[in-house]
């Protein structure tokens, strides 16, 4: 079996997987999970920056009046 034949067989297998009903659903769910993780990390980053900001403000307040 040649390399070209092997690549063609792999390409056909991948094409059949994505055109299959279950393969399409699997890809769709993977994309949804990836998007959810992306949004989760963005929200986590925003919350941690807000918390750092409030800690900085409280430190400044305590340094002024403390």
C-alpha positions as CSV (number, residue, x, y, z in Angstrom):
1,X,0.0,0.0,0.0
2,X,1.4,3.4,-1.0
3,X,1.4,6.6,1.0
4,X,-1.0,8.2,-1.4
5,X,-3.4,5.3,-1.0
6,X,-3.2,5.5,2.8
7,X,-3.8,9.2,2.8
8,X,-6.8,8.7,0.5
9,X,-8.2,6.1,2.8
10,X,-7.7,8.3,5.9
11,X,-9.4,11.2,4.0
12,X,-12.4,9.1,3.1
13,X,-12.7,7.8,6.7
14,X,-12.6,11.4,8.0
15,X,-15.1,12.6,5.4
16,X,-17.5,9.7,6.2
17,X,-17.2,10.5,9.9
18,X,-18.1,14.1,9.5
19,X,-20.9,13.5,7.1
20,X,-22.3,10.8,9.4
21,X,-25.2,11.9,11.6
22,X,-23.4,10.9,14.8
23,X,-20.0,12.4,13.8
24,X,-21.7,15.7,13.0
25,X,-23.3,15.8,16.4
26,X,-20.0,14.9,18.1
27,X,-18.3,17.8,16.3
28,X,-21.2,20.1,17.2
29,X,-21.0,19.2,20.9
30,X,-17.2,19.6,20.9
31,X,-17.5,23.1,19.5
32,X,-20.2,24.0,22.1
33,X,-18.0,22.7,24.9
34,X,-15.0,24.6,23.6
35,X,-17.1,27.8,23.3
36,X,-18.4,27.3,26.8
37,X,-14.8,26.9,28.2
38,X,-13.7,30.0,26.3
39,X,-16.5,32.1,27.8
40,X,-15.8,30.6,31.3
41,X,-12.2,31.6,31.2
42,X,-13.1,35.1,30.0
43,X,-15.6,35.6,32.8
44,X,-13.0,34.1,35.3
45,X,-10.4,36.6,34.1
46,X,-12.8,39.5,34.4
47,X,-13.8,38.5,38.0
48,X,-10.2,38.1,39.1
49,X,-9.2,41.5,37.7
50,X,-12.2,43.1,39.5
51,X,-11.1,41.4,42.7
52,X,-7.5,42.6,42.3
53,X,-8.8,46.1,41.7
54,X,-10.9,46.1,44.9
55,X,-8.0,44.7,46.9
56,X,-5.8,47.5,45.5
57,X,-8.4,50.1,46.5
58,X,-8.8,48.8,50.0
59,X,-5.0,48.8,50.4
60,X,-4.8,52.4,49.3
61,X,-7.6,53.3,51.6
62,X,-5.9,51.6,54.6
63,X,-2.6,53.3,53.7
64,X,-4.2,56.7,53.7
65,X,-6.2,56.4,56.9
66,X,-4.2,53.6,58.6
